[in-house]
Amino acid sequence: MKVKDYQRAPLFNDIRLGIVLIIILVFSFTFYLIRVPSGIGFAISAFLALILFISPFILLANPTLIKILRKDIETHPIHVWILPSFLFVVLLIYAFITGHADGPGILKGFLYCFVPFLLFMLLKNSSPVLTIPDVILVLVLWLPVEFGFVPDLGIPHVQSVINVYLLIGLNIILYVYLVMRQLPDMGYTFRLKDHEWRTAVMNFLILLVIAIPVGLLTHFIVFSRTMPSFGEMIQKLLFICFFVALPEEILFRGVILNLIEKQLGGVKKAGTIAMLISSVLYGLAHGNNSSPPFIDLSPGSLGTWHVPWAFMLLATIAGVFYGLTYIKTRKIFAAVIVHLFINWSWFVFFSG
């Protein structure tokens, strides 16, 4: 990769920020790892796996690096296979160390790492709007993790808190849409301006005022009888931010809302319509959750579906505010902040 002189300062400033975030995450994870009953070898493998899996997607929050990578794969198309190869090798080594390297598991891992790139290259999708290839790509990355079609491999491998395939999927979707697809204005950066922070905090407070009464009336939430320790609260804050809120906001706001909005083109209030559609999809995506209350549906011979209607309703409402934040700031991380504070408040005050 060739770096031009004018690119060096912004490139290395964002790289330094990314390294700081990686260190903070690893430091927090280390405290969790200390309490997990596993041998030193497994602990070291979990530690290294976390660093190797999170580093790409955190360092990709660097607009200058994205431009350099785009130019690199235009000049050397074969370089597009570096990331999936790296992810698969790390996955393979970690699976062997933790005893999860059986034949079917290795095959599923190989397919999960390489098929999205192969699909993208075969379909040659470079349209700035939502297309069928986008839907296929999202489903190929999302459904296997959501419904357990891939091996249940976590970090650490006992009492896991992070799904390895979630991290792989996050790396792939960012690389495909930022570098290969070159989706403009996705807004993937960890740098927020003062007014963007204010927008995120204000939308969080408004959402909280709405969500608490709805949650209490639907019996979805109850006030906690005990409070987590300070260490647990800080650790949960970081884990929710990077392993729950960030992946969901990248998918539903950065990709889905963004592409639907461009699909609508000159339609009046295209952003609002795209926000509402992505919010409903976000609510429906919580339909396989196990949090009561439920409505039981029996669609023919398919069995009974326990629909967590309250969770889906609250997720849809939350999706509206995440979407509003994204539209207002055009920054994924601003929506992540709202999402983070909501989930963290639930953990601290309403988790039972």
N, C-alpha and C positions, 0 to 999 in steps of 0.2 A: 504494500500500500504506500502510495506517495502522499506526503503531507506538504502542502504549500506553506510558505512562510506566514501568510496572514491567517492560516488556520490553526497555527500552533497554540496561541494563547487561549482561545475559547475551547479547543480540543482538550488541552491538559487541565484547564480549570474544571471542566465537567468530569474528567477522569478522576481528578483529586476528590471531587464531591462524591463520585460513585464509590471510590475506595473507602472513604469515611463511612458511608452507609453500609458497605459490606462489613467493615470492622465492627460497627455497632451491632449489626445483626448476628454476626458470629460470636461476639462477646456475650450477647443475651442468650444465644443458643447454648453456649458453653455452660452457663449456670443451670440450664435445664438438663443438659447432658450429665452433669455431675450427679443428679438425683436418680438417673435411670440405671437400673441394675444390669449392666452389661460389662463385658471385659474391656480391657484397655484397647485391644485390637479393634473391636467393634466401635468403640468410642472414637478412635482416631479415624476410622473409615467414614463414620457419619460426619465428623467434623470436616474432613476433606471433601466429601461428596457435596455437602452444603455449599462450601466455597465455590466449587467447580460448577454447580448447577445455577447458583444465583448470580455469579459474576457476569455472565453474558447479558442477561436481561436488565440488570442494573446499569451496566456500562453502556447499553444501547440507548439510555435516556440522555443522549448526547447528540444534538442536531449536527454538529460538525463531523463527528464520527460516522453518522449515517450517510452524509454526503460523500465521505471518503470511501465507505464500503460500496455505495452505489456505483461510483466511478470504477472501483476495483473489479466488481463482477461484470461490468460492461466491457472492461478490457480483458479480463480473465474469467469467462463464464464458469470454468471448472471450479473456481473458488467457492461457488455457491454450496458445494457439497462439504465444505470444511465444517460448518456448524453441525449438521446432522451427524456427520462422522464422529465429531468430538463428543456430542451428547450420547451417541450409542456406545462408544468405547467406555465412557465414564459409567454409564448404566450397566454395561456388561461386567466391568470390574467390581462395581459395588454389589451387583447381584451375586457374583461368585463369592465374594467375601462374606456376605450375609446368608449364603446358602439358598438363594432364590433363583439360581441359574439352571432351571430345567429347560428342556427343548422347546415346549410350547411358549414358555415365558420369554425365551430369547427371541423366538420368531415374532411374537407380539411386539416386543421392544424394537426390533429391527423395523417392522412395518410402521410402527407409530412414529419413529424418528425420520424415516425416509419417504413414506407414501405422500405426506402433504407436499413436500418439495417436488416429487415426481408429478403429482396431480397439477400443481401450479405450472410446471414447465410444459406439460403436455397440453394443458388447456390454454396456455399463453394468455393469461388474463391480465390485461393492463388497463381495463376500463376504470374510469374514475367514479363509477356508480356501482350499486349493488347488483351482482349478477348471480346466475346459477352456480358458477364455479366458487364464488364466495360462500354460498350456502353450503356447498359440499365440503369445502375446506374447513369451515367452522364446525360442522357436524363431525367430520373425521377427527378433529382435535378434541372436541368437547364431549361427545357421547361416550367414547370409551372410558374416560375418567369418571364422568357423571354416573354411569350405570355399571361400573366395575368390570368392563370388558378386558381391561389390562390387569396385569398382576398387582396384587395389593402390596406394594413395596414402598415403605416409608423411611423417613430420616428422623430419628434413628430407627433401626429395624424392629425394635421393641418399644412399646409405648410411643409410637411415632406421632409427630405433630405436623409433619409436612409430607405430602404425597409426591414422590419422585416424578410421576408422570404429569402431575400438575405443573411442576417446574419445567419439564421438557416441553409441554404444550405451550407454556407461556413464552419460552424462548423462541419456539418456532413461529408462533403467530406474530410476534413482534418483528422477527427477522423478515418473514414473508411480506408483511404489510408495510414496514418501514423501508426496507432495503430493496426487496424484489418487486413488490407491487408499487412501491413509491407513492403510497397514499398521502396526498398533501394535507397539511393542516391537522394531522392527527393529534398534535399537542402532547407528545410524550417527553416530558422533562420534569425534573424534580425542583426546578427553580420557579418560584411563584413571586409575583409582585405583591406589594402591600394590599392593593385593592382586590386582588384575587384571593388573598387570605381572608379579607373581610367578607367577600362574597360567600366563600365556603363556610365561614363561621356563622354568618347570618342565616344561610339556608339550613344549616344544621339546627340552629335554635328554633326556627319556624317548624321544621320537620319534627323536632322533639315535642313541641307543643301540640302538634296534631297526632303524632304516633302514640304518645302515652295514653291519652283518653281512649283512642281506638283500640289499643292493645288491652287495656283494662276492661273495656266494655265487651270485647270478644273473648275475654278470659285467656288471651294468648300470653300475657305477661302477668307476673305477680312480683311484688317487691321482695328483694332478697332479705333473708333473715340474718345473714352474715356477710361480711365484706371480705374480698380476697386480700391477701397481703400486698404490701406496696410493691414487692418484687414481682409478684404474679401479675399485678396490674400493668407494670411497665413492660414485662415480657409479652403479655397478651396484646398490648398496644402495638408493639412492633410486628408480631406475628399476624395480627389482623390486617395491618397496613399492607404488608408485602405479600402475604400468602392467601388473603381472602379478598380484601377490597381492591387491591391493584389488579389481580387477574380478571375479576368481574368487570371492573370499569374499563379495562382495555378492550374486553370483548363486547360489552353491551353499549358503551358510549364511544370509545375510540374507533371501533370497527363498525358495529351494527348501526348506531345512530348516525355516525358520520356518513356511511355509504347510503343509507336511506335518504338522508337529507340531500345528498348530491343527486340521487335518483329522482327526487321530486323536482329538482332544478328550479325553474322560475315560479313554481306554485307558491301562492301567497301563504305566508307563515309555514314554510317548509320545515324550518327548524322545530317549531312547536309540534307539528304532525309527526316528524321523525322521533321526537322526544317521547310522545305518547305511545307510538308503536313500540319503541325499544323498551319502554317501561312496562307495557303489557307483556311483552316477551320475557322480560326479566321476572315479572311476577309468575308467569307460567313455568319458568325454569325452576321454581321452587316447589313444583307440584309433587315431587318425589320425596319431600322432606317428612320427617317423622314427628314433627311438633304439632300437638293438638291445639285447638279442636279440629275435628274432621267432619266431612260429609262423605258418606259412602255411596259410590256409584258402581253399578254393575253393568258394564257395556257388553251385553250378550254373553258369550261363552268365555270371555277374557278374564273372568274372575272379578273380584271386588277391588276398586281403587279407593283407598282412603285419602280423600282430597283434603290437604291442610289449608282450608279456605282462608282462615284468618292470616296465616303466614303469607299466603299468596297475595291477599289484599294489602297487607302492610308492605310487602316487598314491592308491589306495584306503586303504592304511594311514595315509598322511598325512592324508587326509580325515577319518578317525576322530578324530585328535588336533585337527585344526582345528575339527571339530564339537564335541568335548568342551570345548574352550576357549570356543567361542561359547555353549554351553549353560550353562557355569559362570558366565560373566561377562555374558552377553547384550549383548556389545559386538562388532561386526564387526571393529573395529580390533585387538582382542586376538587374534582368529584370524589377522588379517593379520600380526601380529608373529611368530607361530609359522611361518606360511607364508614370510614374508620371510627369517627366519633359516635355514630349511631350504634354500630356493633359493639364498641367498647363500653358504651353506657349500658347496653343490654347486659353485657357480661358482668359489670360491676354492680349494677343496681337491681337487675331483674332476672338474674339467672337462677333464682330459687334458694 
